[in-house]
Amino acid sequence: MTARAVEQTLALFEPARRPTVPEIKDGYLDLLGEEDPTGAHPGQRLMLSSALALIYERLWRPLGGRLFMGAMGPAKGDELRMALSMLALSPKDRVLDVACGPGNFTRDFARAADAGLAVGLDASKAMLAVAARKSESANIAYVRGDACALPFRDASFDAICCFAALYLIEEPMQALDEIVRVLVPDGRVALLSSCNRGPLPARATNAAVRRLTGVRIFARDELTDALSDRGLTGIEQQVVGLAQFVTARRPNVVENPS
Ligand SMILES: C[S@@+](CC[C@H](N)C(=O)[O-])C[C@H]1O[C@@H](n2cnc3c(N)ncnc32)[C@H](O)[C@@H]1O
């Protein structure tokens, strides 16, 4: 993380959230200190483990992808292509990767926006330490923060990705509020999360799966409705196995009702 990338990232902060002395440790800017917004379920706590952070990208994530999306579902390269297509990044864009884990997508976003800025935000020290070690681009910065209380000013990012994380975030609808708040007009959002399938209603599936694993199962229309309720347009959903990719755009012009 270069001094310039840190400076550019801090310039996007709400003035009241800007630390007077930024705490940079293990290659990321830590806003949380001893605070921990990660939920209490074992599946959520696992994300804080240094051992998991080390094997996440090579083993855990590909396996999780297969479990959620099936053997024929998109592999890492396909997911990346889908993310890049949904985010439609231009070289000068500012892109935020919410719950970036070990930076497995953030690094590619930094390459696609090579004259812009890619910021990865996550709550896990272990994940961010790996992310920082693996990232060589000069235009990348990592922040340890809470997805439900983003430190950034309104309308500060051109594109925002949140892959494989909303189902683990304690208050996912609050995270969506924040994502929409910090997105510029005409900005794009890309989500990958769980999706209820089969005969049981999402409420029933969610109750069982969440109790056992900590993973929340979203009803088929829950995320698309949530984005629409928050004023986003151009909403598209692609359901793959037990997962859904969702893209949307913040409208450029506020409709005048008169
Ligand atoms: C399964 S990983 C996803 C990583 C990456 N986006 C991907 O697609 O592989 C989920 C991440 O969500 C993070 N997370 C969970 N709750 C969070 C919160 N409230 N704020 C920020 N990150 C959070 C975890 O620390 C973990 O790194």
The ligand as an ORCA input file, in Angstrom:
! r2SCAN-3c Opt
* xyz 0 1
  C     -16.165    -15.347      2.495
  S     -15.207    -13.883      2.634
  C     -15.410    -13.091      1.051
  C     -14.102    -12.600      0.477
  C     -14.164    -12.176     -0.989
  N     -15.039    -11.045     -1.180
  C     -14.574    -13.303     -1.911
  O     -15.449    -13.125     -2.758
  O     -13.975    -14.378     -1.830
  C     -16.281    -12.916      3.663
  C     -15.563    -11.740      4.302
  O     -16.536    -10.910      4.949
  C     -15.868    -10.268      6.015
  N     -16.848     -9.634      6.901
  C     -17.816    -10.224      7.637
  N     -18.511     -9.294      8.337
  C     -17.963     -8.080      8.022
  C     -18.240     -6.734      8.393
  N     -19.240     -6.426      9.227
  N     -17.494     -5.759      7.862
  C     -16.477     -6.034      6.999
  N     -16.168     -7.287      6.613
  C     -16.903     -8.304      7.115
  C     -15.064    -11.392      6.635
  O     -14.030    -10.923      7.452
  C     -14.568    -12.137      5.392
  O     -13.279    -11.737      5.014
*
